[in-house]
Amino acid sequence: MHLTRRGAAVALALALVACGARSGLHEGGDPPELLSRDGVRGRSECVTDRDCDADACHGVRCDLGVCLPPRPVVCDDHDPCTADACDPATGACRATRLALDLDRDGVPGPIAGKKPGEPGSCGDDCDDASARAFPGNVELCDGVDNDCNGVVDDEARFVPAPGEAPRLVSDPSLALASAGGLAFGDTSTGYISAYSAQLALGDTKLVVRELSATGGADGPPVAINETAGDAFGGPVVWTGDRYGVAWSDRRDGNYEIYFNTLAPDGHKTGPDVRVTSAPDFSLSPTLVWNGSTFHLVWQDRRSGSFELYGRQLSLDGALLGDEVVLPSAGGAESPWLAGSSSGLALIDRIGDSQDSAIELRRLGAGFVQEGPTLLLADHGRFEAPYVVKNGERYVALWVQKDPHRVFGAVLGPSGALEVPATELSPPGTQSRGPIALPLGDRLVLLYSRQSADGYELYSQPLTGALVADGAEAQLTSSPGDDFAAAMTFGAAGDVGVLFNGRLPDAGGGLKSAVYFSRLVCAAGK
């Protein structure tokens, strides 16, 4: 039989395989001679594609003993909402959705930097931490924007739960306890509360405790920091399938910022993540989940005076990128962060106890500032800065001292100040400690007002323009001071409130303790 040159080369290659050769390299020494495609006799580079030392995604082929130039596999499904990649083992393309559906309601939330439903957002869910919120759902009086129209519990009002006294959360045997944070998972898991529990001088633990949907203690306190040294903080956020918690801890002799994620029952999912390693104190962490990453901000005195720093962490708690310095006019303290997938806002106090200012700024991806820093109040004695995202706007709150009065302002979607500094507490009263619950077109303000027995908690419904929208309601009535620390929606329209109250001590005085109270939805659409 007459064989062409190409046929002779193929026959020789087949003979080598039949004799047990597993590659184009002859086991006994030099590779065999083959005819190349142009008929020149020489040493072969390969017999099979695998001899060309490339994975399946690079498309390198062996032809007549020669490794041909690569023809890479191009993976592009023309869907901007997927990340396309080639599997090096098989050469097959894989597409991974960029938008997450952590609450498993079938509708993903937007990717970071986008608003739900806008072009390129890849997701329409306005709240991917709640399976009860997605476009087209029926609006209920349950504390959730069920239909994603930007309004929570349309036309509802929130009042103290009838016949319910505040519930003690912290152990009464503690020397002191101070509220940190509160977050709600779902009706089966209830709330997770976080607070600092002082066992003895120099030994304060950060504790989390599971609470039922009605605020009852469902489990024992669980210490987050299991090492020696004080720990404070405890902002807690819910992602849709887990909690994130941050705190300041001096287990190594200096206060540093730590982070961990918690299972729905409040137990840690892994070892603590140390966020900072810097000289001097790192304090006052504030935490936000934006739908894809945790954003953490704290005050840090490594340079001699307090400055603000930020860091991102993944859903699994891994540190992302580097620390970011958030410049201010100097001496920045008491940061509070708010926001969502479409952006963040940061409020803080600058100056000192005698001459200070309240500043607010918007932040984008990677803590990059968007627009100018706004001075909401200047040249005074200010404290307790707080900000919350309310629909497409941010509502800022703070306290001006001498006398203590609560003020607020509204930052519009464009970054312009829509409502300048406005006094919100009743005239002629001493009022402190404001926080707020956003409802989209309105909000519920919570603050403490001085009475004969100390400061008591009050709630006040406000319009989006910070005008009173109904009568205020008194939430507590007990000896000593009550100051709210956190407020969040719970089950069936309930609103959970974690606050610092007072408890009789062994010496006949009062000591700080942590309490939980509820507001309930009084009416719905």
C-alpha positions in Angstrom: 0.0 0.0 0.0 1.3 3.4 -0.9 1.3 5.9 2.0 1.5 9.7 1.6 3.9 11.6 3.9 1.0 12.6 6.1 -0.2 9.0 6.3 3.3 7.8 7.2 3.4 10.3 10.1 0.0 9.3 11.4 1.0 5.6 11.1 4.2 6.2 13.1 2.3 8.1 15.8 -0.3 5.3 16.1 2.5 2.7 16.3 4.1 4.7 19.2 0.8 4.8 21.1 0.3 1.1 20.5 3.7 0.3 21.9 2.8 2.0 25.2 4.1 5.6 24.6 1.9 8.0 26.7 3.3 11.3 25.2 5.2 12.7 22.4 8.4 12.2 24.3 10.1 8.8 23.6 10.6 7.1 27.0 14.0 5.7 26.1 15.6 9.1 25.1 15.2 11.5 22.2 11.7 12.0 20.7 11.0 10.3 17.4 11.6 11.9 14.1 8.5 12.8 12.2 7.8 14.6 8.9 6.4 18.1 9.5 3.6 19.5 7.4 6.1 21.0 4.9 7.9 17.6 4.5 11.0 18.4 6.6 12.2 15.6 8.7 13.0 16.6 12.4 12.3 15.9 16.0 8.6 16.1 17.1 7.3 18.5 19.8 4.2 16.5 20.5 2.0 13.5 19.7 -1.2 14.6 21.6 -2.6 18.0 22.5 -1.7 17.4 26.2 2.0 17.4 25.3 1.8 21.1 24.4 1.7 22.0 28.1 -1.5 24.1 28.1 -4.9 23.8 29.7 -8.1 23.3 27.8 -8.9 27.0 27.9 -5.9 28.0 25.7 -6.8 25.8 22.8 -3.3 24.7 21.9 -3.3 21.7 19.4 -0.7 19.2 18.3 -0.6 18.8 14.5 2.1 16.5 12.9 4.3 16.8 15.9 4.1 20.6 16.1 2.3 22.6 18.8 0.2 25.1 16.9 -0.3 28.6 18.1 -3.0 28.9 20.8 -6.6 29.6 20.0 -8.0 30.6 23.4 -11.6 29.7 24.4 -13.6 33.0 24.6 -16.4 32.8 27.1 -19.0 35.6 26.7 -22.7 34.8 26.9 -23.4 38.5 26.2 -25.1 38.9 29.6 -23.7 41.8 31.6 -25.1 40.2 34.7 -22.8 37.2 34.6 -19.1 36.7 35.1 -17.9 34.3 32.4 -15.0 32.0 32.8 -13.4 28.9 31.1 -12.9 25.7 33.0 -9.2 24.8 32.4 -9.9 21.1 32.9 -12.7 20.8 30.2 -12.6 24.0 28.2 -16.2 24.5 29.0 -17.6 28.0 29.7 -19.2 28.8 33.1 -21.4 31.8 33.8 -21.8 33.0 37.4 -24.6 35.4 38.3 -23.3 38.7 39.7 -26.5 39.5 41.7 -27.2 37.6 44.8 -30.5 36.2 46.1 -29.6 35.6 49.7 -33.2 35.6 51.0 -34.2 33.0 48.3 -37.4 34.7 47.3 -36.5 34.2 43.6 -35.6 37.8 42.9 -32.0 38.9 43.2 -30.9 42.2 44.7 -28.9 44.7 42.7 -25.2 44.6 42.4 -23.1 47.0 44.4 -23.3 50.6 43.2 -26.7 50.2 41.6 -30.3 50.8 42.6 -32.9 48.0 42.3 -34.3 47.8 38.8 -32.1 50.5 37.2 -30.2 49.6 34.0 -27.3 47.4 34.8 -28.5 46.6 38.3 -29.0 42.9 37.5 -31.6 42.7 40.3 -35.0 44.2 41.3 -35.3 43.2 44.9 -35.4 46.3 47.1 -34.5 44.2 50.2 -32.6 41.0 49.6 -32.4 40.4 53.4 -36.1 39.7 53.5 -38.0 37.1 51.5 -41.2 39.1 52.1 -40.0 42.0 49.9 -39.9 41.9 46.1 -41.6 43.7 43.2 -45.2 42.6 42.6 -45.7 41.3 46.1 -48.8 42.3 48.2 -48.2 45.0 50.7 -48.9 44.0 54.3 -48.6 45.6 57.7 -45.5 43.6 58.6 -42.6 46.1 58.7 -41.5 45.3 55.2 -41.8 47.2 51.9 -43.5 44.1 50.4 -44.1 45.5 47.0 -40.9 47.5 46.7 -42.6 50.8 46.0 -40.3 52.7 48.4 -42.8 52.8 51.3 -42.9 50.5 54.3 -46.3 49.6 55.5 -48.2 52.2 53.5 -50.2 54.5 55.8 -49.3 52.5 59.0 -48.6 54.0 62.4 -46.4 52.4 65.1 -47.3 52.5 68.8 -46.1 50.8 72.0 -47.2 47.2 72.3 -50.3 47.2 74.5 -49.8 45.8 78.0 -46.1 44.9 77.4 -43.4 46.1 79.7 -39.8 46.4 78.5 -38.0 43.0 78.8 -34.6 42.7 80.6 -32.0 41.3 78.1 -28.8 41.5 80.1 -28.1 39.3 83.1 -29.1 41.1 86.3 -26.0 39.9 88.1 -23.7 41.9 85.8 -21.9 44.9 87.3 -22.9 46.9 84.2 -24.3 46.3 80.7 -24.4 48.5 77.7 -26.5 48.0 74.5 -24.7 47.6 71.2 -26.8 46.5 68.3 -30.0 44.7 67.2 -30.9 42.9 64.0 -33.8 40.7 62.9 -33.4 37.5 60.9 -36.9 36.1 60.3 -39.8 34.7 62.3 -38.1 31.4 63.0 -34.8 32.9 64.2 -36.1 36.1 65.7 -33.6 38.9 66.8 -30.0 38.9 67.7 -29.0 41.5 70.3 -25.5 42.5 71.1 -24.3 44.2 74.3 -21.2 44.7 76.5 -21.4 42.8 79.7 -19.0 43.9 82.5 -18.2 41.0 84.8 -15.6 42.8 86.8 -13.4 45.8 86.4 -11.2 45.2 83.3 -13.2 42.2 82.2 -16.0 43.3 79.8 -17.3 40.8 77.3 -19.1 41.5 74.0 -22.2 39.2 74.3 -24.9 38.3 71.8 -28.2 36.9 72.8 -31.0 35.4 70.7 -34.4 36.9 71.2 -37.7 35.6 70.0 -39.9 37.4 67.6 -41.7 39.0 70.5 -38.5 39.9 72.4 -38.3 37.0 74.9 -34.8 35.4 75.6 -34.6 32.3 73.4 -31.1 31.3 74.4 -28.3 32.1 76.9 -25.8 34.9 76.4 -23.0 33.9 74.1 -19.6 35.7 74.6 -18.1 36.8 71.3 -14.6 37.7 72.7 -13.4 34.6 74.5 -10.1 36.1 75.5 -9.1 38.4 78.4 -9.5 42.1 78.0 -12.5 44.5 77.6 -14.6 44.5 74.4 -17.1 47.1 73.3 -19.3 47.9 70.3 -21.5 45.3 68.6 -23.2 46.8 65.6 -25.1 43.8 64.1 -26.5 43.5 60.5 -28.5 40.8 58.8 -27.6 39.8 55.2 -30.4 37.4 54.4 -28.7 34.2 55.6 -26.3 35.3 58.3 -25.4 38.2 60.7 -22.3 40.4 60.7 -20.9 41.9 63.9 -18.0 44.2 64.7 -16.5 45.4 67.9 -13.4 47.0 69.6 -11.3 44.6 71.7 -8.1 44.9 73.7 -7.2 41.2 74.0 -3.6 42.1 72.9 -3.3 45.1 75.1 -4.5 47.8 72.7 -8.0 48.3 71.4 -8.3 46.9 67.9 -11.3 46.4 65.6 -12.6 42.8 65.1 -15.3 41.2 62.9 -17.1 37.9 62.6 -20.2 36.4 61.0 -22.8 34.6 63.0 -25.2 31.8 62.2 -28.9 32.5 62.6 -28.7 31.2 66.2 -26.0 33.7 67.1 -23.0 31.4 67.2 -19.8 32.4 65.4 -19.2 30.8 62.0 -15.4 30.9 62.4 -12.4 32.5 64.1 -12.5 36.3 64.8 -11.1 38.5 62.0 -8.7 41.2 63.2 -9.3 44.2 61.1 -6.8 46.7 62.5 -3.2 46.4 63.7 -2.2 50.0 64.6 -0.7 52.0 67.5 -3.1 53.5 70.0 -6.9 53.0 70.1 -9.3 51.8 67.3 -12.9 52.4 68.5 -16.6 53.0 67.7 -17.1 50.6 64.7 -20.2 51.1 62.5 -21.3 48.5 60.0 -23.4 48.2 56.9 -24.2 45.3 54.5 -24.8 46.7 51.0 -26.0 43.5 49.3 -22.6 42.2 48.3 -20.0 43.3 50.9 -19.8 44.5 54.5 -18.6 48.1 54.9 -16.9 48.9 58.2 -15.9 52.3 59.5 -14.2 53.2 62.8 -12.3 56.0 64.6 -8.6 55.5 65.0 -5.9 57.4 66.9 -2.8 56.0 65.4 -1.7 59.4 64.1 -2.1 61.2 67.4 -5.7 62.5 66.9 -8.8 60.5 65.9 -9.3 59.9 62.2 -11.8 57.7 60.4 -10.9 54.6 58.5 -12.9 52.2 56.4 -12.5 48.5 55.3 -14.6 46.2 53.2 -15.2 42.5 54.0 -16.7 39.7 51.9 -19.9 37.8 52.8 -17.6 35.2 54.4 -15.8 37.8 56.4 -12.6 37.9 54.4 -10.8 41.3 54.3 -11.0 43.0 50.9 -8.5 45.5 49.7 -6.7 47.9 52.0 -7.8 50.3 54.7 -9.1 53.5 53.4 -8.5 56.8 55.2 -11.6 59.0 55.3 -10.3 62.6 55.5 -12.1 65.2 57.5 -11.4 68.7 58.8 -9.7 67.1 61.9 -10.5 65.2 65.0 -13.2 63.0 63.6 -15.2 60.9 66.1 -18.4 59.0 66.6 -18.9 57.8 63.0 -22.3 56.4 61.9 -22.7 54.7 58.5 -25.9 54.0 56.5 -26.7 52.9 53.0 -27.5 50.2 50.5 -26.3 48.8 47.2 -26.6 52.2 45.6 -24.3 54.0 48.0 -23.4 55.0 51.5 -23.6 58.1 53.8 -21.2 58.7 56.7 -21.9 61.2 59.5 -19.4 62.1 62.3 -18.4 64.8 64.7 -15.2 66.9 64.3 -13.5 69.2 66.7 -13.5 68.8 70.5 -16.0 68.9 73.4 -16.1 72.7 73.5 -16.1 73.6 69.7 -17.3 71.0 67.3 -19.2 70.4 64.0 -21.4 67.7 62.5 -20.3 66.7 59.0 -22.1 64.4 56.4 -20.7 62.9 53.2 -21.8 60.4 50.6 -19.6 57.5 49.6 -19.5 55.2 46.7 -17.7 51.9 45.9 -14.4 51.5 47.9 -15.4 54.5 50.2 -14.7 57.0 47.4 -16.4 60.3 48.3 -19.1 61.5 46.1 -19.7 65.3 46.2 -18.6 67.8 48.9 -18.7 67.2 52.6 -21.6 69.0 54.2 -21.3 70.8 57.5 -24.8 70.4 59.0 -24.0 72.2 62.2 -20.9 74.2 63.1 -19.2 76.0 66.0 -21.2 74.5 68.9 -21.3 71.6 71.3 -22.6 68.6 69.5 -22.9 64.9 70.1 -24.7 61.6 69.0 -24.5 61.9 65.1 -26.7 59.4 63.4 -27.8 58.8 59.8 -30.3 56.5 58.1 -31.3 55.9 54.5 -34.9 56.7 53.9 -36.0 55.8 50.4 -33.7 57.7 48.0 -32.7 60.2 50.8 -30.6 60.3 53.9 -31.9 61.7 57.2 -29.2 63.0 59.6 -29.8 63.4 63.3 -27.6 64.9 66.1 -27.8 66.6 69.5 -26.9 70.2 70.3 -26.0 70.7 74.0 -26.7 73.5 76.4 -29.6 72.7 76.5 -29.8 69.2 74.9 -32.0 69.4 71.8 -32.4 67.0 68.9 -31.8 68.3 65.3 -32.3 66.7 61.9 -31.6 67.4 58.2 -32.3 65.7 54.9 -29.9 65.0 52.1 -31.6 64.6 48.7 -30.8 62.0 45.9 -28.6 64.6 44.1 -26.6 65.3 47.2 -28.2 68.6 47.8 -29.4 69.6 51.3 -33.2 69.5 51.0 -34.0 70.1 54.6 -31.5 72.2 56.6 -30.9 71.8 60.3 -34.3 71.6 62.0 -35.1 71.2 65.7 -37.1 68.0 66.2 -37.5 67.7 69.9 -40.3 69.6 71.7 -39.4 73.2 72.6 -38.3 73.8 76.1 -37.3 70.2 76.8 -34.0 68.4 77.4 -33.8 65.7 74.7 -31.0 63.3 73.7 -30.0 60.1 71.9 -31.9 60.2 68.6 -32.2 57.2 66.3 -34.8 56.6 63.5 -36.6 53.9 61.6 -37.1 54.6 57.8 -40.5 54.1 56.2 -39.7 55.5 52.7 -42.1 58.4 52.6 -41.8 59.1 56.4 -39.9 57.8 59.4 -40.3 57.1 63.2 -38.0 59.2 65.4 -36.9 57.7 68.8 -35.3 59.9 71.4 -35.0 60.4 75.2 -36.7 63.3 76.9 -35.9 64.4 80.5 -38.5 63.9 83.2 -38.6 64.2 87.0 -37.1 60.6 87.3 -34.6 60.8 84.5 -34.7 60.5 80.7 -37.6 58.5 79.2 -38.0 57.1 75.7 -40.4 58.7 73.3 -41.3 58.0 69.7 -42.5 60.6 67.1 -43.7 60.0 63.6 -42.3 62.4 61.0 -42.9 63.2 57.4 -40.0 62.9 54.9 -39.5 66.6 55.4 -39.1 66.1 59.2 -42.5 67.6 60.1 -44.4 66.0 63.0 -47.0 63.5 61.6 -49.1 62.7 64.7 -48.6 62.8 68.4 -45.5 61.5 70.2 -45.8 58.4 72.4 -44.0 57.7 75.6 -42.3 54.3 75.6 -40.8 54.0 79.1 -41.6 55.2 82.6 -39.1 54.1 85.2 -36.4 55.6 87.5 -33.1 56.4 85.9 -32.2 57.2 82.3 -33.3 55.3 79.2 -31.4 55.7 76.0 -32.1 53.9 72.7 -29.2 52.1 71.0 -30.8 50.3 68.0 -34.2 49.9 66.3 -35.2 47.5 63.6 -38.3 45.9 62.0 -39.3 42.5 63.4 -42.1 40.1 62.7 -45.6 41.1 61.5 -45.0 44.8 61.5 -43.4 44.9 65.0 -40.5 47.2 65.6 -37.8 46.0 68.1 -36.0 48.5 70.2 -32.8 47.8 72.2 -32.0 50.4 74.8 -30.0 51.2 77.9 -32.1 51.3 81.1 -31.5 51.1 84.8 -31.6 48.3 87.3 -31.3 48.5 91.2 -27.8 47.5 92.4 -26.6 46.0 95.6 -25.8 49.4 97.1 -29.3 50.7 96.7 -28.5 52.8 93.6 -29.1 52.1 89.9 -26.8 50.4 87.4 -26.9 50.3 83.6 -28.8 47.3 82.1 -30.0 46.4 78.6 -33.7 46.2 77.7 -35.9 45.3 74.7 -39.2 46.9 73.9 -41.7 46.7 70.9 -43.7 49.0 68.8 -46.5 47.4 66.9 -48.2 48.3 63.6 -51.5 49.9 64.4 -52.9 50.3 60.9 -52.1 49.3 57.3 -53.1 50.0 53.8 
